[in-house]
Amino acid sequence: MNRKDEESLRVRSVPNPPPLPVALTRSRQESTFVARKSAVRKYCCAPTATKNTWDCLFDEGYRADISINTDSGGILYAHASILGVNSPVFKSMLSLKESRARGRSGHQNSISISGVPPEAVQVFIRFLYSSRYEEEKMKEHGLSLLVLSHAYAVVHLKRECEWQLEQRLNVENVVDIFQLALLCDAPRLSLLCHRFMLKNFKPVSATEGWKAMKQSHPVLEKQMLKSVIDEDIREKERSRKNNERKIYVQLYEAMEALVHICKDGCRTIGPHDKVLKEDQEPCHYAACKGLESLIRHFAGCKLRVPGGCIHCKRMWQILELHSRLCANLDVCRVPLCRNFKQKRRKQNKKDEMKWRILVRKIVRSKSISGAPFFSFEST
C-alpha cells in the first residue's frame, strides 16, 4: 500500500464532525427586547433586591463624598455621582464646587437645601437613589417634594407629585396647591385646581388658605374673582342657549305633529276623508296631545281672527311657521299652507327677516336636512 492510499484510508476513517447547532428561534419576548432596546432601557423595571441595595447605600452612606445640610442642623450624606446623574441642577452645582475645591486635600463637598422640612429632603434624596417613596411620606410632604423636584429638575418625581396631588384635591388644600402649581410650572395641576375652585367657590373662599392668598397675593385673588364672574356669565349664557334650543326643538316637534295630524290623523282628530280607528296604537309624537286641543279650540272659537283670542293667535303662528318650513307645497295637507306662502310676498323685509332667522334656528336645532317636510330651501 503506497503512501497516497494510506492517507486516503486515514481520511475515510476519521468520523464526520457533529452538525453545527441549529440557530435558536428567538422568542417573541427576545425579539421585542432586541427591537426596542431604547424603550427597555428607558422603562427598565429593576427588581426589588436592587432597589433595596440602593436604599441601603443611601442609608449607610458607604463612601459618601458629599454632605447635604438641611434646616434645623440636619446633615445627610450622599454620593455626588448619583445626584449628578439624576439632576442636571445638582450636576452643575457639584461641577462648580469641584472646580473651586481643586487643589485642596481632604476637602468634602457640601450643599444646603433649606426652606423645606428635613424629612422631605431625605425622601427626595432617597428617591434619587431607588426611585421609590413611602405613600405616607408622599401624603405628608407632597407639596415640598413638588418644589424640590421642580427646583432640581427631577422630571419623573415632579410628574408623580403632580399626579398624587391631583388625587388629593379638596376644599382645604386646593388654594395652596394652586399657588404652588403656578410657581412650579405645572399647568395641568393648576388648571385642575382652577376648575375645582370655580366649582366650589363659596366653601373655598371661606378657608384659611384663601385668606392667606388674599393677603400675600392680592393680584391672584382678583384674577380668581374675575374668573368666577366670567364663569358665572358663561354659565348663564349656556343656560340661555339651552333654553332657547329647547323652545326651538318643541316648535320643530309641533310642526311634525301638525303634519302627522293633517296627513295621517291621530287618535280622534285627522283629515275629513280619513277613517280613524278606535284601536290605534299610542301616538309617538309628544306634541300631538297639546296640538290636538289647540286645533279643537281653533275650530270652535268665535274670536278666531288674528289678534282676538290668544290661543287662536298661537294657532295662526303655528300655521304660518309650517308654511315657511314646508318643502312640499303641492302635496301638503295642512290648512292654509298655500295661503300663507302667498301672503309672504306682501310682508315687509323686517318681519320676513325675523321669520327667516326663526326658521333656520328651528331646523338647526334638530340638525336635519329637511326631508320630507322641512328644509332651508323653503325659507
C-alpha positions, 0 to 999 in steps of 0.5 A, a space after each residue: 500500500 503506497 503512501 497516497 492510499 494510506 492517507 486516503 484510508 486515514 481520511 475515510 476513517 476519521 468520523 464526520 464532525 457533529 452538525 453545527 447547532 441549529 440557530 435558536 428561534 428567538 422568542 417573541 419576548 427576545 425579539 421585542 427586547 432586541 427591537 426596542 432596546 431604547 424603550 427597555 432601557 428607558 422603562 427598565 423595571 429593576 427588581 426589588 433586591 436592587 432597589 433595596 441595595 440602593 436604599 441601603 447605600 443611601 442609608 449607610 452612606 458607604 463612601 459618601 463624598 458629599 454632605 447635604 445640610 438641611 434646616 434645623 442642623 440636619 446633615 445627610 450624606 450622599 454620593 455626588 455621582 448619583 445626584 449628578 446623574 439624576 439632576 442636571 441642577 445638582 450636576 452643575 452645582 457639584 461641577 462648580 464646587 469641584 472646580 473651586 475645591 481643586 487643589 485642596 486635600 481632604 476637602 468634602 463637598 457640601 450643599 444646603 437645601 433649606 426652606 423645606 422640612 428635613 424629612 422631605 429632603 431625605 425622601 427626595 434624596 432617597 428617591 434619587 437613589 431607588 426611585 421609590 417613596 413611602 405613600 405616607 411620606 408622599 401624603 405628608 410632604 407632597 407639596 415640598 417634594 413638588 418644589 424640590 423636584 421642580 427646583 432640581 429638575 427631577 422630571 419623573 418625581 415632579 410628574 408623580 407629585 403632580 399626579 398624587 396631588 391631583 388625587 388629593 384635591 379638596 376644599 382645604 388644600 386646593 388654594 395652596 396647591 394652586 399657588 404652588 402649581 403656578 410657581 412650579 410650572 405645572 399647568 395641568 395641576 393648576 388648571 385642575 385646581 382652577 376648575 375645582 375652585 370655580 366649582 366650589 367657590 363659596 366653601 373655598 373662599 371661606 378657608 384659611 388658605 384663601 385668606 392667606 392668598 388674599 393677603 400675600 397675593 392680592 393680584 391672584 385673588 382678583 384674577 380668581 374673582 374675575 374668573 368666577 364672574 366670567 364663569 358665572 356669565 358663561 354659565 348663564 349664557 349656556 343656560 340661555 342657549 339651552 333654553 332657547 334650543 329647547 323652545 326651538 326643538 318643541 316648535 320643530 316637534 309641533 310642526 311634525 305633529 301638525 303634519 302627522 295630524 293633517 296627513 295621517 290623523 291621530 287618535 280622534 282628530 285627522 283629515 275629513 276623508 280619513 277613517 280613524 280607528 278606535 284601536 290605534 296604537 299610542 301616538 309617538 309624537 309628544 306634541 300631538 296631545 297639546 296640538 290636538 286641543 289647540 286645533 279643537 279650540 281653533 275650530 270652535 272659537 268665535 274670536 278666531 281672527 288674528 289678534 282676538 283670542 290668544 290661543 287662536 293667535 298661537 294657532 295662526 303662528 303655528 300655521 304660518 311657521 309650517 308654511 315657511 318650513 314646508 318643502 312640499 307645497 303641492 302635496 301638503 295637507 295642512 290648512 292654509 299652507 298655500 295661503 300663507 306662502 302667498 301672503 309672504 310676498 306682501 310682508 315687509 323685509 323686517 318681519 320676513 327677516 325675523 321669520 327667516 332667522 326663526 326658521 333656520 334656528 328651528 331646523 338647526 336645532 334638530 340638525 336635519 336636512 329637511 326631508 320630507 317636510 322641512 328644509 332651508 330651501 323653503 325659507 
